[in-house]
Amino acid sequence: KIQMLYENFEPGVIAPPRSDTPVIWFAFQMGRLMMFDDGQGASVPQVVEFSELNIDYKSTYFLGLYHGQPVYAAHIPDDTVIPEPFFLKDLRGLMMTFDETVFLIAGRALQIVQWDVDHQFCSRCGTETEFHSTDRAKECPSCHYTQYPRISPCVIGLITRGPEVLLARSASFPQGMYSTLAGFVEPGETLEQAFEREVQEEVGVSIKNISYKSSQPWPFPHSLMVGFHAEFASGDIQVDGVEIQQADWFLVDQLPLVPPKGSIARNLIDQYADQCADQWRR
């Protein structure tokens, strides 16, 4: 089974007492991570207090301990000018360069920062919210409604037909890239029903033998990707022309450009390709 791991990371909500030891800062401005190049590659700052960087910030959030070192997220206002040597980087582009655990921590940081930005006021009565004293939550001091970070379940899966896999592309993909099918779960659906519906809506085929493979937190913007494998049952490919522009069957040893390693889509594809290769070697 595919398994995404947080190695040497202990998540937390309540920060330990501060000391003079530098902490790790994942600071975001408009969804992009603030980094600097120390001559040995791009990195995130490690200082005791974020204010030492002389960069304006709105809020900070304790995330947990990485190798025993405290990790925080920070929100930088949209109009703040980022001085040199710091620069902003889109988190998607760091998937291939970050260690898997570091990428997962950065994704956690981004989701918490964006959740705070989006929940400054109570959705029931409009009062300005406050952080909950013990939970990762925003609490309304007026009506006491509590808002937790939003997680949106999204199904994603690989459809196979013997040595072939069904891959598709949308207009937003990089040139020539194909991937597995995915979509958000609707109220009242099971995960399997959601996957079957998405496949039917996007490419017009029916599937069978749906089985769970793995899951992956995906901070764009706040998804939990739930991965499946399914076998082709019947039908001809008919793309919807809205979310999907092209779709086709590909032999697992003759694949087009696919998502990068570290993504659940790539892991699903690689796992099935390895499975087919094992069968051919027997």
C-alpha positions in Angstrom: 0.0 0.0 0.0 1.0 3.6 -0.6 1.6 5.4 2.7 2.3 9.1 3.2 4.4 9.5 6.4 5.2 12.3 8.8 8.6 11.2 9.9 10.0 12.8 13.0 7.1 15.2 13.3 4.9 15.5 16.3 1.9 17.7 15.6 0.5 20.0 18.2 -1.7 23.0 18.9 -0.5 24.4 22.2 3.0 25.8 21.9 5.7 24.8 24.4 7.3 27.5 26.5 9.5 29.7 24.3 13.3 29.6 24.7 16.3 31.1 23.0 16.4 28.2 20.6 15.6 29.1 16.9 12.3 27.7 15.6 11.3 26.8 12.0 9.1 29.3 10.2 6.7 28.4 7.3 5.5 31.9 6.4 3.0 32.5 3.6 1.9 35.5 1.7 -1.0 35.1 -0.7 -0.5 31.3 -0.6 3.2 31.4 -1.4 6.0 30.3 0.9 8.7 32.7 2.0 12.2 31.3 1.5 15.8 32.3 1.2 18.9 30.8 -0.4 21.7 30.2 2.0 24.2 29.1 -0.7 23.3 25.4 -0.2 19.8 25.6 -1.6 16.5 27.3 -0.8 15.3 27.0 2.8 12.8 28.5 5.3 14.0 30.8 8.0 14.9 29.6 11.5 14.9 32.3 14.2 13.6 32.6 17.7 11.0 35.2 16.9 9.6 36.0 13.5 9.9 39.7 14.3 13.7 39.3 14.0 13.3 39.2 10.2 11.9 42.7 10.2 8.9 41.6 8.1 5.4 42.6 9.0 3.1 39.7 10.0 -0.4 39.3 11.2 -0.6 35.9 13.1 1.6 33.0 14.0 0.5 29.4 14.6 2.3 26.6 16.4 2.3 23.4 14.3 4.3 20.9 16.3 7.8 19.6 16.7 10.1 18.4 13.9 13.1 16.5 15.2 12.2 18.1 18.5 12.4 21.6 17.1 9.3 23.8 17.3 7.6 24.6 14.0 5.4 27.6 13.4 3.4 29.0 10.5 3.0 32.8 9.9 0.7 34.9 7.9 2.3 37.8 6.0 -0.2 40.6 4.9 -0.8 40.8 1.1 0.7 44.4 0.9 3.9 43.6 2.8 7.0 44.0 0.7 9.3 41.0 1.0 12.9 42.2 1.3 16.0 40.5 0.0 17.3 37.9 0.5 13.8 36.5 0.9 11.6 35.5 -1.9 8.2 33.8 -2.4 7.8 30.3 -3.9 4.6 28.4 -5.0 4.4 25.3 -2.8 3.4 23.0 -5.7 6.8 23.7 -7.3 8.6 22.5 -4.1 7.1 19.0 -4.1 10.1 17.5 -5.9 12.7 19.4 -3.9 11.3 19.2 -0.4 11.7 16.1 1.8 8.2 14.4 2.0 7.7 15.2 5.6 8.8 18.9 5.1 6.4 19.2 2.2 3.5 17.7 4.3 4.4 20.2 7.2 4.4 23.1 4.7 1.1 22.0 3.4 -0.3 21.8 6.9 1.0 25.3 7.5 -0.6 26.7 4.4 -4.0 25.2 5.2 -4.0 26.6 8.7 -2.9 30.1 7.6 -5.6 30.2 4.9 -8.2 28.8 7.2 -7.5 31.6 9.7 -7.6 34.2 6.9 -11.0 32.9 5.8 -12.5 32.7 9.3 -11.9 36.1 10.8 -15.6 36.5 11.6 -18.3 34.2 12.8 -20.3 32.7 9.9 -23.5 32.8 12.1 -23.6 36.2 13.7 -20.6 38.1 12.1 -18.7 38.7 15.4 -14.9 38.7 15.1 -13.6 35.3 16.1 -11.0 34.3 18.6 -8.6 31.3 18.8 -9.9 28.4 20.9 -7.8 27.9 24.0 -7.0 24.2 23.5 -8.3 23.2 20.0 -7.3 24.1 16.5 -10.5 26.2 16.1 -11.9 29.7 15.9 -14.6 30.5 18.5 -17.2 33.2 18.5 -17.2 35.2 21.8 -20.8 36.2 21.1 -22.8 33.1 20.0 -20.0 30.6 20.9 -20.1 28.9 17.5 -16.9 27.0 16.9 -15.3 26.7 13.5 -12.7 24.1 12.8 -10.3 24.0 9.8 -12.2 23.0 6.7 -11.2 19.7 5.1 -12.7 18.9 1.7 -12.7 15.1 0.8 -11.7 14.5 -2.8 -11.7 11.1 -4.5 -8.9 10.3 -7.0 -8.4 7.0 -8.7 -6.7 5.0 -11.4 -8.9 3.0 -13.9 -7.3 0.0 -15.5 -8.0 -2.4 -18.3 -5.4 -5.1 -18.3 -2.1 -3.5 -19.1 -3.8 -0.1 -19.9 -4.7 2.8 -17.7 -7.2 5.5 -18.4 -5.6 9.0 -18.0 -7.1 12.4 -18.8 -6.0 16.1 -19.0 -7.7 19.4 -18.3 -6.9 22.7 -19.9 -5.1 23.8 -16.7 -2.5 21.0 -16.9 1.0 21.6 -18.2 1.4 20.9 -21.9 1.2 17.2 -22.6 0.5 16.1 -19.0 -2.2 13.5 -18.2 -3.3 12.3 -14.8 -5.9 10.2 -13.0 -9.5 11.3 -12.5 -10.5 13.2 -9.4 -13.4 15.2 -7.9 -14.9 16.4 -4.7 -17.3 14.3 -2.7 -20.9 15.6 -2.6 -23.2 15.6 0.5 -24.8 12.2 1.1 -22.3 10.2 -1.0 -19.9 7.5 0.0 -16.4 7.8 -1.3 -17.0 4.9 -3.7 -20.2 6.5 -5.1 -18.4 9.8 -5.5 -15.6 8.2 -7.6 -18.0 6.2 -9.7 -20.0 9.4 -10.4 -17.0 11.5 -11.2 -15.7 8.9 -13.7 -19.1 8.7 -15.4 -19.5 12.5 -15.6 -16.0 13.3 -16.8 -15.2 10.4 -19.3 -18.5 8.5 -19.7 -17.4 5.0 -18.7 -18.5 2.6 -16.0 -16.2 1.0 -13.5 -16.2 -2.0 -11.2 -14.2 -3.5 -8.3 -13.4 -0.2 -6.7 -10.8 -0.6 -3.9 -9.2 1.9 -1.6 -5.4 2.4 -1.9 -4.3 5.4 0.2 -4.9 9.1 1.1 -2.9 12.3 0.9 -3.4 15.7 2.4 -3.4 18.2 -0.4 -3.3 21.9 0.6 -4.7 23.3 -2.7 -6.7 24.7 -1.1 -7.8 22.3 1.7 -8.4 18.8 0.3 -7.9 15.3 1.6 -7.2 13.1 -1.5 -8.6 9.6 -1.1 -7.1 7.3 -3.6 -8.7 4.3 -5.3 -8.1 1.7 -8.0 -11.0 0.5 -10.2 -11.4 -1.7 -13.2 -13.0 -0.7 -16.5 -16.5 -2.2 -16.8 -18.1 -0.8 -20.0 -18.5 2.3 -22.2 -16.6 4.4 -24.7 -14.7 7.5 -23.6 -16.7 10.7 -24.0 -15.1 13.6 -22.2 -17.3 16.3 -20.7 -15.4 19.1 -22.5 -15.6 21.2 -19.3 -13.4 19.7 -16.6 -11.7 17.2 -19.0 -10.4 18.1 -22.4 -8.8 14.9 -23.5 -8.7 11.3 -22.2 -7.4 8.0 -23.5 -6.1 4.6 -22.7 -2.3 4.2 -22.3 -0.1 1.1 -21.9 1.7 1.3 -18.6 5.1 1.0 -20.3 4.2 3.8 -22.8 2.9 6.5 -20.6 2.6 10.2 -21.5 3.9 12.9 -19.2 2.3 12.3 -15.7 2.3 14.2 -12.4 5.6 14.3 -10.4 6.7 11.8 -7.8 5.2 12.6 -4.4 1.7 13.2 -5.7 -0.9 10.5 -5.0 -1.8 10.4 -8.7 1.8 9.4 -9.6 1.9 6.9 -6.8 -1.2 5.2 -8.0 0.2 5.0 -11.5 3.6 3.8 -10.4 2.1 1.2 -8.2 0.0 -0.3 -11.0 2.9 -0.2 -13.4 5.1 -2.1 -10.9 2.3 -4.6 -10.4 2.1 -5.2 -14.2 5.8 -5.5 -14.5 5.9 -8.2 -11.8 3.2 -10.1 -13.7 5.2 -9.9 -16.9 8.3 -11.2 -15.2 6.6 -14.3 -13.9 
